[in-house]
Structure formats: C-alpha cells, structure tokens
Amino acid sequence: MRVSNGMNYEQVKSNIAKNRSEMIDLQSQAATNKRINKPSDDPVGTAKVLALRTDGLGNQQFMKNMEMAKNFLGYTETALSDISGLIVRAKELAVGQASEASSNAETRIATSAEVDQMFGDLVAAGNRRLGERYIFGGYKTTNSPFGNLGEYSGDQGRIKVEISKGVFAAVNLPGDRVFLGNNNGISLIPEDRRGSNTPNYPAVPQSEFEPANELIIQDPIEVRGPASIKTESNAGMPQGENIFNVFKTLSDGLRANDTVVVQSTLERLDSALEQVVLARSQVGARMASIQNTYESLAKGKIDDSTLLSSIEDADAFEVFTDITKNENALKAALQTSGKLIQPSLLDFLR
C-alpha cells in the first residue's frame, strides 16, 4: 500500500491530539482528585454515584428528623418526671394527713394550700412547650392544651416523623392519655387499681393504639391526621386515672378535715403514678428505637461514603504516574513526527 505524505500528516495530527486529550483528562483528575468529572468518563459509575448521593441526602434528612424527635421526646420525659415528683409528693402529704394521731384540722388546711399549689404546677407541666409547640396537645400544638381547672382542649393526635424510608415514629403523647386517663381504648393500669372517678371520653379503636415501641409502617397513601380516625366507639372500655381530679379530691378532703376522703386518694395516687410511669416507659422505648435507627443510619452513611469514594475518587499515585507516562509519550510523538515530516518541497525537486 502506498503511504502518501498526506496520510503521514493526518496520522501525526491524530496521535498528538490523542496524547494531548489524555493529558487534559489526567490533569483534570489531578486537579479535582476525582476520577469521574463528567458523565462520559464512566456512565455506569456516574449512575451509582448519583444514586448514593441521593440516598445520602435522604438519610441526612432522616437523621435531622430523629434529632428533632429525640429533643421532643426528651423534653416530654422531663415533664413526665416532674409530674411523677408531684404525685409522689402528694402521696407523702396524703399519708401524713390521713391519720388523726399525726395531724389535725389546722395542718390539713395548711397542707391543702400546698396541694393547690401542686395542682397549678401540674397544669403548668401539662402546658409545657418546646419552642412554640405544646408537647401534650396532640395535633393542636399552637394552643395550651389544659385550662386552669385541668380541662383538656387538645386532641388525641400522634405527631409522627419519618425516621427511615417508609418508617414513622410517634414523638408525642396526647395530654388526655397522660393526665386524664383516656387510654385510646387500652388501659394503662391493672384492672384492680383503676379509679372510679374518671370522665368518659370517647375512645379510639384499638387498631389506632400505638404500643410503646411501635414503629409505624405507612402505606404510600397519605391521610389527613384526625380526619382519618375511624368512627367506631369503644364505649365502656376501662379508663385510667384523672390526675387533676385526684389532686382536687385530696385538696377538698384536707380542707374539709375528712380523713376518709384523704385515705381514699392514696390508692388513686398509686394508680396515677403507675399511669405516668407507663407513659415514661413508652417515651423511653421510642427514644431507644430512634437511637438504634440513628446509629444504623450513621453506620450506613460511613459505608456509603466509602463506596462513593471507591467509585468516584482518583488514585493520586496512579494519576501522577499516568501523567508522567503520557508526557513522555507526547514528547516522543513530537520528536518522531518532526523527523517524519521533515522533507520539504525543495527536497523533492533535487
């Protein structure tokens, strides 16, 4: 085959352009320390990188949700701890004033003033808020859920946040469950310890009740909060203890110097304390579940970062070695091409 001068020139141009293009790509990798700087560098690797980054952003949001949930549950646990302290103190006062031998009418009247003060503290605990959100109001987080007499104006809504893909966790306890003993169709205390002086609130079906450590798997179809609650009634289901009524009964009995009424509140205070302790255990179980999920996502984040680095990052040693090799190849191409195209028109006229 005859090789013309034009073919030589085109081959030289092609070789030099190829070497310079490879040099530009290697210099880009050295500058960015990335093996993939545009999709054409590695289409399959680019798809994997984009998928990992998308998952990473989602996990980052889930971790933010869990931080918020832990703060909300932690503040709820603090409030429940204060409520437990108030009930324990009320029982101490009731035990001390239930006997005629250790107290009299004057001490009971003085003690009733302290019980009234604790009643106000109990209302204040029920109206605790984190930032601008009341923690015991259910879905109604913008208005105080309890009035001065202990009447409840919130609802039974459970605020849920997504802590993993398709997994939701409730972050609040409705105030009527904790303070009024409305247990959504499930009793919080043993049957032999339930108080009789409790209001009859409409109950939610048992299927809507969330166990202590429940993580709720949601369907893709969204519902509109309270409007989605079923309309069946569980009338007659046992209720818990109305803590406000217990404190009011104790205060009235002390003020009336009625030791029988004071003694009757002792068992009800025990039931109220068990009710609050169970609520605290539910909060603790939720926090433990959220913490486990958080640690799992944190570990997954490290694994994803490792995998992303193995796909996307460039090996610095390999890149600089390739740059040196390509530079030598380019110099060799320039030197050989100079000798190849050295003849001129005068050389052919000789």
Secondary structure as GFF3:
##gff-version 3
##sequence-region A 1 350
A	DSSP	alpha_helix	5	32	.	.	.	ID=ss1
A	DSSP	three_ten_helix	39	41	.	.	.	ID=ss2
A	DSSP	alpha_helix	43	97	.	.	.	ID=ss3
A	DSSP	alpha_helix	105	126	.	.	.	ID=ss4
A	DSSP	beta_strand	129	130	.	.	.	ID=ss5
A	DSSP	beta_strand	133	134	.	.	.	ID=ss6
A	DSSP	beta_strand	160	164	.	.	.	ID=ss7
A	DSSP	beta_strand	167	170	.	.	.	ID=ss8
A	DSSP	alpha_helix	175	179	.	.	.	ID=ss9
A	DSSP	three_ten_helix	191	193	.	.	.	ID=ss10
A	DSSP	three_ten_helix	206	208	.	.	.	ID=ss11
A	DSSP	beta_strand	216	217	.	.	.	ID=ss12
A	DSSP	three_ten_helix	225	228	.	.	.	ID=ss13
A	DSSP	alpha_helix	243	255	.	.	.	ID=ss14
A	DSSP	alpha_helix	259	312	.	.	.	ID=ss15
A	DSSP	alpha_helix	316	340	.	.	.	ID=ss16
A	DSSP	alpha_helix	345	349	.	.	.	ID=ss17
###
